[in-house]
Amino acid sequence: MSSELGKLNVLMCGTGEYTTGWVGTGASKSDKKVVGLTLFDLRRLGKVDKLGMVGVNGRKFPQIRQHLAENIGGAYKDMDLSFDEFPEQGKVDPEAYKTAIDKMQPGEAVIIFTPDSTHHPIALYAIERGIHVLVTKPATQLLSHHNELIAAAKKHNVVCFVEHHKRYYLSSHHIDICCWILQDIAVPTRVVASAATGIATSEPYNCVPQTEDTITLLVDWQSIKSPKHKGTGVYTASWTAPLKAGVHSAQHWYYMGEKGDITVDQAHRGYDVTVDDTGKSWYNPFYMKYSPSESGHFDGQRGYGYVSIEKFIDAARSVNAGLTKPAEYDTHGLPTIANTVLTTAILNAGRISLDEKRAVGIKKDGETWVLE
């Protein structure tokens, strides 16, 4: 298929850890260095052509390029690491994404890994110019903004996916996976949130006063087919955990249905490693594979971090070739902007519940989901 479809030009929005593996002080020590590496490899495989990268501070690019040369070019064979940078000439420009997108043509693609509050304006700016969009989760902070992206993607006939990569593996993106499993079965109707605080806002972290340590959402679900059947979802996320827990994040998921249940332990995947200095750790072998193949090439094409991006690239190329239409992907179980709307609805309702100390309803007004 790679030779039958046209190559895709792609702009990477965001220059941080997940895109480049660079964290300002050096190479990231986590496995969260995905976007750039994946796109460089997809170019090697003939699916991607020209690449661009846009951030706010152009002065970072010399270090980023050096980092990529050492950690990707020096690790794998046949990797073309070239890309256009924005802002150019070491400038600082919070709206450099507009300059970068204005240089693109309809049918090209943008991948957005930037702070949450910037997802909506960048995605909308791209979509309105006929650019396919992959945006990291959460797609938007507000349900109204998510609805705007749904309408814009439909109007301009472009692919718009949300990068819920764990749909391609067992998911710790716990709200999205629940919405996905219950799609066309049940809908959320009410959200109540509670939060623990005090650690993130104290020494040595000193985060802004609004920062919670742990947030729990209690969500009511209503069966679509039976008014008698209702369910309850409890979702907890935390940034506070023991530093020597041995896992990047303690991810657990449990679902009890009418005739059975599912238990998932994503913290311990069966790969235990013990080191004298640091103790025992549990590694995730399914996300990305960084060791090269026997031929010296990148060999991580089966990791679900890679697959998530490749699925988007394949969809955009297919639409450009006239083989598929963007709306078709809403029926494929893929995380399109249209079928991730209830995830945003729950998250937005949870934020309102915390801020206003009340329950927040979710309902459908015509064809649009709204909060009350």
Disulfide bonds with the S-S distance in Angstrom:
none
